[in-house]
Amino acid sequence: MSYTVSATDLGRLRFNELETVNSVLQNIAVILSTPKGTVPLYREFGLDWKYLDKPMPVAKVLMISEVREAVEESGKREYREALGIREYLHLEGYDKRVMASLIESAKVMGEDRLEVVWKFGDFYEKILGEMR
């Protein structure tokens, strides 16, 4: 399956996108539209744009390389952050600090039901599935 992503796709930006494919495509669109060095406290995020004034054949090669590296690094960073769950696997009881770092939100749905939205849910599910 193939997808087309453009820097102009940001008009449909959704925060906390739950659909994995849409989340990845949205992240790529953000990378494509962000010049490297413009994000405070995360200066290495985005594209270098060194290809901007190059002849078209050269620019295409540089751009493909730059986009591939930026997307791969972004994915690695998210996966590294999600791997933080491993340090909590030894827990046998409630720890408020740990819960705050793992849970996005929780809602009481009745006397016997609680709905939890986990931070990095897709990554946690993948990691836990691999550990079983």
C-alpha positions in Angstrom: 0.0 0.0 0.0 1.3 3.5 -0.8 0.4 6.9 0.6 1.1 10.4 -0.7 2.2 13.0 1.9 2.7 16.7 1.4 3.8 19.5 3.6 0.4 21.1 2.7 -1.5 18.3 4.5 -1.2 20.2 7.8 -4.7 21.7 7.2 -6.1 18.5 8.5 -3.8 18.4 11.6 -5.4 16.4 14.5 -3.7 16.4 17.9 -3.5 13.0 19.6 -4.4 11.1 16.4 -5.4 7.6 17.4 -5.3 5.9 14.0 -1.8 4.7 13.6 -1.5 5.2 9.8 -3.0 8.7 10.0 -0.7 9.6 12.9 2.4 8.5 10.9 1.3 10.4 7.8 0.6 13.5 9.9 4.1 13.3 11.5 5.7 13.0 8.1 3.8 16.1 6.9 5.0 18.0 10.0 8.6 17.0 9.2 8.3 18.1 5.6 7.0 21.5 6.5 9.4 22.3 9.4 12.8 23.8 8.7 15.5 22.3 10.9 16.4 24.7 13.7 13.0 26.3 14.1 11.6 24.2 16.9 12.6 25.5 20.3 14.2 22.8 22.5 14.3 20.4 19.6 16.5 22.1 17.1 17.4 18.9 15.2 13.8 18.3 14.2 12.7 18.9 10.6 14.6 19.3 7.3 17.8 21.1 6.6 16.6 22.6 3.3 20.2 22.7 2.0 18.8 21.5 -1.4 16.6 24.7 -1.9 18.9 26.5 -4.3 20.4 23.5 -6.0 19.7 22.4 -9.6 16.6 20.2 -9.7 18.3 16.8 -10.2 20.7 17.5 -7.3 17.9 18.9 -5.2 15.8 15.7 -5.6 18.6 13.4 -4.5 19.4 15.6 -1.5 15.8 16.0 -0.6 15.0 12.3 -0.7 18.0 11.5 1.5 17.1 14.3 3.9 13.5 13.3 4.2 14.3 9.6 4.7 16.8 10.4 7.5 14.4 12.8 9.2 11.5 10.3 9.1 13.6 7.4 10.4 15.0 9.5 13.2 11.5 10.7 14.2 10.3 7.1 14.4 13.3 6.0 16.4 12.8 8.8 18.9 9.1 7.9 19.4 10.0 4.2 19.8 12.8 5.1 22.3 10.4 7.1 24.4 7.8 4.3 24.3 10.4 1.8 25.4 10.4 3.6 28.8 7.7 1.2 29.8 10.2 -1.6 30.4 11.5 0.1 33.6 8.0 -0.2 35.1 7.5 -3.9 34.4 8.7 -4.9 37.9 6.0 -2.9 39.7 3.5 -4.8 41.8 1.5 -2.0 43.2 0.2 1.5 42.5 2.8 4.3 42.0 1.4 7.8 41.3 4.6 9.0 39.5 4.6 5.9 37.2 0.9 6.3 36.4 1.3 10.0 35.6 4.0 9.1 33.1 2.1 6.3 31.4 -1.6 7.5 31.4 -2.9 10.2 29.2 -6.4 10.2 30.8 -8.7 8.0 32.8 -12.5 8.2 33.0 -14.8 6.4 35.4 -17.5 4.8 33.3 -19.5 3.2 36.1 -19.1 1.3 39.4 -17.0 -1.4 37.8 -15.6 0.1 34.6 -12.6 2.5 34.0 -11.6 3.7 30.6 -7.8 4.5 30.3 -6.1 6.2 27.4 -2.4 5.3 27.5 0.4 7.6 26.3 2.1 6.0 23.3 -0.7 3.3 23.3 0.2 1.7 20.0 3.9 1.3 20.9 3.0 -0.1 24.4 0.6 -2.6 22.9 3.3 -3.7 20.4 6.0 -4.0 23.1 3.7 -5.9 25.4 2.7 -8.2 22.6 6.3 -9.0 21.8 7.0 -9.7 25.5 4.2 -12.2 25.9 
